[in-house]
């Protein structure tokens, strides 16, 4: 994982004024990512000085230098949701059956829910519904059906960081017939107590390779007295039965090291949320030699990018479990 020399690639100074909600913003972080033809797109989490969160699109021709749009993403129909929606954030983008689906967290009075939206052109967005019935976060869709079912990974919020927010220590595989109603299938991985990933959650949507589904996740070391440390890891799932975990990294593959990752709104955070693979074979498998761009939130303040390859990610999953 090599940090790009342009890092951080997006800061609050790159966000144009979007009155009345966003002027002189506080931060930009945790982007969803997709490559649409030759255009790289990010769906950014942008925070105002009132600590309200909005989603804003950005695009680029090279995946590094992004121009941020001067409007907020509006999911048509979300205004009909019963109850108050305080924030929508941490979007994950999946290309599925020719459309772009966006799964995101929704902070509501009874906890966090998972919302689902869709777009065909990144100009018009429709809200499809709330896809959860419990306090849950980090939902990511698989880019195709497996054994006739839609699949996603998610993370129920059943534990709590020390002096921090409700979190979770198990990533689950869930399935659906319609993308709205989901049933838990199996737990995939658990947090590892006293190591780098005590608390865990999915990062970008999984990518299909000849060796299996490669999935980057985040882990939190919560046993330090003064701080929770957010890092990135990777696991490998069986192609035909993604409930089977074939491998998982022992060590993190990304951790806070630079000053802009260590110091910020939330210190010591590298939070992978977007991943773009450059090359696929004719059957839709990511090539092992392909460059991979991973976008991440840094200290809940700015956006960074690291470069790796599919082969390097797969090799990291064979390090052995703790």
KAWO-V592936 format. One record per residue. N is the residue number from 1. PHI is phi in radians with two decimals (* if undefined). OMEGA is omega in radians with two decimals (999 if undefined). NEAR is the number of other C-alpha atoms within 12 Angstrom. Layout:
n->N phi->PHI omega->OMEGA near->NEAR
n->N phi->PHI omega->OMEGA near->NEAR
//
This chain:
n->1 phi->* omega->3.13 near->25
n->2 phi->-1.92 omega->3.07 near->21
n->3 phi->-1.24 omega->3.12 near->28
n->4 phi->-1.27 omega->-3.12 near->22
n->5 phi->-1.10 omega->3.12 near->14
n->6 phi->-1.45 omega->-3.07 near->18
n->7 phi->-1.07 omega->-0.20 near->25
n->8 phi->-1.24 omega->-3.02 near->32
n->9 phi->-1.39 omega->3.08 near->36
n->10 phi->-2.48 omega->3.05 near->39
n->11 phi->-2.30 omega->3.13 near->35
n->12 phi->-1.01 omega->-3.11 near->30
n->13 phi->-1.26 omega->3.13 near->21
n->14 phi->-1.52 omega->-3.09 near->29
n->15 phi->-1.60 omega->3.13 near->37
n->16 phi->-1.22 omega->3.05 near->26
n->17 phi->-1.07 omega->3.09 near->22
n->18 phi->-2.26 omega->-3.09 near->23
n->19 phi->-1.21 omega->0.07 near->14
n->20 phi->-1.59 omega->-2.97 near->16
n->21 phi->-1.30 omega->-2.97 near->24
n->22 phi->-2.15 omega->2.97 near->30
n->23 phi->-2.41 omega->-3.09 near->25
n->24 phi->0.93 omega->-2.99 near->22
n->25 phi->-1.20 omega->-3.12 near->30
n->26 phi->-1.50 omega->-2.99 near->29
n->27 phi->-2.86 omega->3.03 near->37
n->28 phi->-2.50 omega->-3.03 near->48
n->29 phi->-2.89 omega->3.02 near->50
n->30 phi->0.85 omega->-3.09 near->48
n->31 phi->-1.45 omega->2.83 near->49
n->32 phi->-1.40 omega->-3.04 near->47
n->33 phi->-2.45 omega->3.06 near->49
n->34 phi->-2.74 omega->3.00 near->43
n->35 phi->-1.87 omega->-3.07 near->30
n->36 phi->-1.99 omega->-2.99 near->26
n->37 phi->1.18 omega->3.10 near->14
n->38 phi->-1.73 omega->-3.07 near->14
n->39 phi->-1.85 omega->3.03 near->23
n->40 phi->-1.55 omega->-3.12 near->32
n->41 phi->-2.21 omega->3.02 near->38
n->42 phi->-2.10 omega->2.95 near->49
n->43 phi->-1.87 omega->-2.95 near->49
n->44 phi->-1.58 omega->2.93 near->50
n->45 phi->-1.62 omega->-3.09 near->48
n->46 phi->-2.04 omega->-3.05 near->52
n->47 phi->-2.01 omega->3.13 near->35
n->48 phi->-1.52 omega->3.13 near->26
n->49 phi->-1.29 omega->2.98 near->19
n->50 phi->-1.50 omega->-3.08 near->18
n->51 phi->1.11 omega->2.95 near->19
n->52 phi->-1.66 omega->-3.06 near->23
n->53 phi->-1.97 omega->3.13 near->33
n->54 phi->-2.33 omega->3.07 near->42
n->55 phi->-1.76 omega->-3.09 near->42
n->56 phi->-2.39 omega->-3.14 near->41
n->57 phi->-1.51 omega->3.01 near->36
n->58 phi->-2.46 omega->3.12 near->39
n->59 phi->-2.39 omega->-3.04 near->30
n->60 phi->-2.68 omega->3.06 near->25
n->61 phi->-1.63 omega->-3.08 near->17
n->62 phi->-2.17 omega->3.12 near->18
n->63 phi->1.44 omega->-3.11 near->36
n->64 phi->-2.18 omega->-3.11 near->31
n->65 phi->-1.69 omega->-3.03 near->26
n->66 phi->-1.87 omega->2.98 near->29
n->67 phi->-1.85 omega->-3.07 near->27
n->68 phi->-1.60 omega->3.12 near->32
n->69 phi->-1.22 omega->-3.12 near->26
n->70 phi->-1.77 omega->3.07 near->22
n->71 phi->-2.62 omega->-3.14 near->26
n->72 phi->-1.56 omega->3.05 near->32
n->73 phi->-1.16 omega->3.11 near->34
n->74 phi->-2.05 omega->3.09 near->23
n->75 phi->-1.47 omega->-3.11 near->30
n->76 phi->-1.09 omega->3.14 near->19
n->77 phi->1.86 omega->-3.11 near->19
n->78 phi->-1.19 omega->3.13 near->26
n->79 phi->-1.17 omega->-3.13 near->16
n->80 phi->-1.54 omega->3.14 near->15
n->81 phi->-1.11 omega->3.08 near->19
n->82 phi->-1.18 omega->-3.10 near->13
n->83 phi->1.59 omega->-3.08 near->16
n->84 phi->-1.50 omega->3.01 near->18
n->85 phi->-1.76 omega->-3.08 near->26
n->86 phi->-1.39 omega->-3.10 near->23
n->87 phi->-2.57 omega->2.82 near->29
n->88 phi->-2.12 omega->-2.95 near->39
n->89 phi->-2.89 omega->3.06 near->39
n->90 phi->0.94 omega->-3.12 near->48
n->91 phi->-1.23 omega->2.98 near->49
n->92 phi->-2.11 omega->-3.04 near->51
n->93 phi->-1.89 omega->3.09 near->44
n->94 phi->-2.22 omega->2.97 near->42
n->95 phi->-1.52 omega->-3.02 near->31
n->96 phi->-2.47 omega->3.10 near->25
n->97 phi->0.94 omega->3.04 near->15
n->98 phi->1.44 omega->3.13 near->14
n->99 phi->-2.18 omega->3.13 near->21
n->100 phi->-1.88 omega->3.13 near->34
n->101 phi->-1.74 omega->-3.11 near->41
n->102 phi->-2.15 omega->3.03 near->49
n->103 phi->-1.83 omega->-3.04 near->49
n->104 phi->-2.55 omega->3.10 near->46
n->105 phi->-1.46 omega->3.11 near->40
n->106 phi->-2.24 omega->3.07 near->38
n->107 phi->-1.39 omega->-3.13 near->27
n->108 phi->-2.25 omega->-3.04 near->23
n->109 phi->-1.11 omega->-3.11 near->14
n->110 phi->-1.76 omega->3.10 near->16
n->111 phi->2.07 omega->-3.11 near->26
n->112 phi->-1.71 omega->3.07 near->35
n->113 phi->-2.07 omega->3.09 near->37
n->114 phi->-1.86 omega->3.08 near->45
n->115 phi->-1.76 omega->3.13 near->42
n->116 phi->-2.26 omega->3.05 near->40
n->117 phi->-2.21 omega->-3.14 near->37
n->118 phi->-2.55 omega->3.05 near->35
n->119 phi->-2.56 omega->3.05 near->27
n->120 phi->-1.94 omega->-3.02 near->20
n->121 phi->-2.41 omega->-3.09 near->18
n->122 phi->1.03 omega->3.00 near->33
n->123 phi->-2.04 omega->3.12 near->21
n->124 phi->-2.03 omega->-3.07 near->19
n->125 phi->-2.20 omega->3.10 near->25
n->126 phi->-2.02 omega->3.07 near->27
n->127 phi->-1.57 omega->-3.08 near->28
n->128 phi->-1.67 omega->3.09 near->27
n->129 phi->2.53 omega->3.01 near->31
n->130 phi->-1.46 omega->-3.00 near->35
n->131 phi->-1.95 omega->-3.09 near->35
n->132 phi->-2.53 omega->3.14 near->34
n->133 phi->-2.28 omega->-3.14 near->21
n->134 phi->-2.51 omega->3.06 near->23
n->135 phi->-1.18 omega->-2.96 near->29
n->136 phi->-2.71 omega->-3.10 near->37
n->137 phi->-2.68 omega->3.02 near->43
n->138 phi->1.04 omega->3.07 near->48
n->139 phi->-1.52 omega->3.12 near->50
n->140 phi->-2.37 omega->-3.12 near->50
n->141 phi->-1.51 omega->2.92 near->45
n->142 phi->-1.22 omega->-3.07 near->40
n->143 phi->-1.37 omega->3.08 near->31
n->144 phi->-2.77 omega->3.04 near->31
n->145 phi->-1.18 omega->3.03 near->24
n->146 phi->-2.21 omega->-3.10 near->25
n->147 phi->0.94 omega->3.06 near->14
n->148 phi->1.40 omega->-3.10 near->13
n->149 phi->-2.09 omega->2.90 near->25
n->150 phi->-1.28 omega->-3.13 near->30
n->151 phi->-2.19 omega->2.98 near->38
n->152 phi->-2.57 omega->2.92 near->50
n->153 phi->-1.87 omega->3.13 near->46
n->154 phi->-2.60 omega->-3.06 near->47
n->155 phi->-2.43 omega->3.06 near->43
n->156 phi->-1.05 omega->-3.14 near->36
n->157 phi->-1.60 omega->-3.07 near->31
n->158 phi->-2.14 omega->3.11 near->21
n->159 phi->-2.52 omega->-3.02 near->22
n->160 phi->-2.50 omega->3.00 near->19
n->161 phi->-1.17 omega->3.03 near->27
n->162 phi->-1.04 omega->3.13 near->20
n->163 phi->0.96 omega->-3.08 near->15
n->164 phi->-2.34 omega->-3.06 near->16
n->165 phi->-1.35 omega->3.01 near->18
n->166 phi->-1.08 omega->-3.05 near->22
n->167 phi->-2.47 omega->-3.14 near->33
n->168 phi->-2.75 omega->-3.10 near->34
n->169 phi->-2.20 omega->3.11 near->36
n->170 phi->-2.49 omega->2.99 near->33
n->171 phi->-1.64 omega->-3.11 near->42
n->172 phi->-1.88 omega->2.91 near->36
n->173 phi->-1.74 omega->3.11 near->37
n->174 phi->-2.18 omega->-3.13 near->33
n->175 phi->-2.32 omega->-3.09 near->34
n->176 phi->-2.66 omega->3.01 near->25
n->177 phi->-1.70 omega->-3.00 near->17
n->178 phi->-2.41 omega->3.13 near->17
n->179 phi->1.30 omega->3.14 near->33
n->180 phi->-1.88 omega->-3.11 near->26
n->181 phi->-1.71 omega->-3.01 near->23
n->182 phi->-2.11 omega->3.10 near->27
n->183 phi->-2.14 omega->3.06 near->25
n->184 phi->-1.09 omega->-3.13 near->24
n->185 phi->-1.81 omega->-3.06 near->22
n->186 phi->-2.88 omega->2.96 near->23
n->187 phi->-1.26 omega->-3.13 near->23
n->188 phi->-1.70 omega->3.11 near->34
n->189 phi->-2.39 omega->3.08 near->39
n->190 phi->-1.93 omega->3.01 near->30
n->191 phi->-1.13 omega->-3.11 near->34
n->192 phi->-1.90 omega->-3.03 near->25
n->193 phi->-1.02 omega->3.11 near->18
n->194 phi->1.28 omega->3.05 near->16
n->195 phi->-2.01 omega->-3.00 near->25
n->196 phi->-1.30 omega->-3.06 near->31
n->197 phi->-2.20 omega->3.08 near->41
n->198 phi->-1.17 omega->3.03 near->35
n->199 phi->-1.88 omega->-3.02 near->42
n->200 phi->-2.44 omega->3.06 near->48
n->201 phi->-2.98 omega->-3.11 near->45
n->202 phi->-1.15 omega->3.03 near->50
n->203 phi->-1.76 omega->3.11 near->49
n->204 phi->-1.20 omega->3.06 near->48
n->205 phi->-1.02 omega->-3.10 near->43
n->206 phi->-1.20 omega->-3.11 near->43
n->207 phi->-2.11 omega->-3.12 near->45
n->208 phi->-1.45 omega->3.06 near->33
n->209 phi->-2.20 omega->3.11 near->31
n->210 phi->-1.13 omega->-3.12 near->24
n->211 phi->-1.60 omega->-3.10 near->29
n->212 phi->2.52 omega->3.07 near->31
n->213 phi->-1.42 omega->3.11 near->37
n->214 phi->-1.62 omega->-3.06 near->46
n->215 phi->-2.41 omega->3.07 near->48
n->216 phi->-1.60 omega->3.14 near->48
n->217 phi->-2.23 omega->3.06 near->50
n->218 phi->-1.92 omega->3.08 near->47
n->219 phi->-2.28 omega->-3.11 near->47
n->220 phi->-2.19 omega->2.99 near->42
n->221 phi->-1.52 omega->-3.06 near->33
n->222 phi->-1.83 omega->-3.02 near->33
n->223 phi->-1.63 omega->3.05 near->21
n->224 phi->-1.46 omega->-3.05 near->18
n->225 phi->-1.15 omega->-2.99 near->11
n->226 phi->-1.91 omega->-3.02 near->14
n->227 phi->-2.82 omega->2.88 near->21
n->228 phi->-1.60 omega->-3.08 near->34
n->229 phi->-1.95 omega->-3.11 near->38
n->230 phi->-1.63 omega->-3.07 near->43
n->231 phi->-2.40 omega->3.12 near->42
n->232 phi->-1.98 omega->3.07 near->45
n->233 phi->-2.44 omega->-3.08 near->44
n->234 phi->-2.62 omega->3.06 near->47
n->235 phi->-2.42 omega->-3.10 near->47
n->236 phi->-2.22 omega->-3.12 near->39
n->237 phi->-1.97 omega->3.12 near->33
n->238 phi->-1.11 omega->-3.09 near->24
n->239 phi->-1.11 omega->-3.04 near->26
n->240 phi->-1.54 omega->3.11 near->22
n->241 phi->-2.39 omega->-3.07 near->23
n->242 phi->-1.13 omega->3.04 near->38
n->243 phi->-1.29 omega->3.11 near->28
n->244 phi->-1.64 omega->3.11 near->22
n->245 phi->-1.57 omega->-3.10 near->32
n->246 phi->-1.54 omega->-3.12 near->30
n->247 phi->-2.95 omega->-3.12 near->31
n->248 phi->-2.70 omega->-3.12 near->36
n->249 phi->-1.16 omega->3.03 near->35
n->250 phi->-1.46 omega->-3.14 near->24
n->251 phi->-1.77 omega->3.03 near->26
n->252 phi->-1.19 omega->3.08 near->35
n->253 phi->-1.87 omega->3.11 near->38
n->254 phi->-2.70 omega->3.12 near->42
n->255 phi->-2.52 omega->3.12 near->38
n->256 phi->-1.15 omega->3.10 near->34
n->257 phi->-2.34 omega->-3.12 near->20
n->258 phi->-1.41 omega->-3.07 near->22
n->259 phi->-1.05 omega->-3.11 near->19
n->260 phi->-1.37 omega->3.00 near->29
n->261 phi->-1.66 omega->-3.09 near->34
n->262 phi->-1.52 omega->-3.08 near->26
n->263 phi->-1.96 omega->3.12 near->21
n->264 phi->2.94 omega->-3.10 near->26
n->265 phi->-1.04 omega->3.00 near->23
n->266 phi->-2.19 omega->-3.04 near->25
n->267 phi->-1.12 omega->2.99 near->28
n->268 phi->1.09 omega->-3.13 near->32
n->269 phi->-2.28 omega->2.82 near->39
n->270 phi->-2.19 omega->-2.94 near->49
n->271 phi->-2.13 omega->-3.10 near->49
n->272 phi->-1.23 omega->-3.08 near->49
n->273 phi->-2.41 omega->3.12 near->50
n->274 phi->-2.36 omega->-3.09 near->48
n->275 phi->-2.57 omega->3.13 near->43
n->276 phi->-2.15 omega->3.08 near->45
n->277 phi->-1.73 omega->-3.00 near->38
n->278 phi->-1.45 omega->-3.00 near->31
n->279 phi->-2.34 omega->3.08 near->23
n->280 phi->-2.20 omega->3.04 near->21
n->281 phi->-1.47 omega->-3.08 near->16
n->282 phi->-1.03 omega->-3.14 near->8
n->283 phi->-1.65 omega->3.05 near->11
n->284 phi->1.56 omega->3.08 near->16
n->285 phi->-1.62 omega->3.07 near->26
n->286 phi->-1.13 omega->3.12 near->30
n->287 phi->-1.25 omega->-3.09 near->28
n->288 phi->-1.10 omega->-3.11 near->27
n->289 phi->-1.51 omega->-3.05 near->21
n->290 phi->-1.14 omega->2.97 near->24
n->291 phi->-1.19 omega->3.11 near->25
n->292 phi->-2.20 omega->3.04 near->36
n->293 phi->-1.81 omega->3.09 near->35
n->294 phi->-1.98 omega->-3.13 near->47
n->295 phi->-1.76 omega->-3.06 near->48
n->296 phi->-2.56 omega->3.01 near->53
n->297 phi->-1.44 omega->-3.12 near->51
n->298 phi->-2.03 omega->3.11 near->46
n->299 phi->0.94 omega->-3.10 near->37
n->300 phi->0.88 omega->-3.03 near->39
n->301 phi->-2.35 omega->-3.08 near->39
n->302 phi->-2.55 omega->-3.10 near->42
n->303 phi->-2.06 omega->3.06 near->49
n->304 phi->-2.07 omega->3.09 near->46
n->305 phi->-2.43 omega->3.02 near->41
n->306 phi->-2.14 omega->-3.09 near->36
n->307 phi->-2.00 omega->3.07 near->30
n->308 phi->-2.58 omega->3.05 near->30
n->309 phi->-2.32 omega->3.07 near->28
n->310 phi->-1.04 omega->-3.12 near->41
n->311 phi->-1.05 omega->3.13 near->25
n->312 phi->-1.13 omega->3.11 near->25
n->313 phi->-1.14 omega->3.13 near->44
n->314 phi->-1.11 omega->3.13 near->36
n->315 phi->-1.08 omega->-3.14 near->25
n->316 phi->-1.16 omega->-3.12 near->31
n->317 phi->-1.32 omega->-3.11 near->32
n->318 phi->-1.70 omega->-3.11 near->24
n->319 phi->-1.17 omega->-3.14 near->22
n->320 phi->1.78 omega->-3.11 near->17
n->321 phi->-1.40 omega->3.07 near->22
n->322 phi->-1.59 omega->999 near->18
//
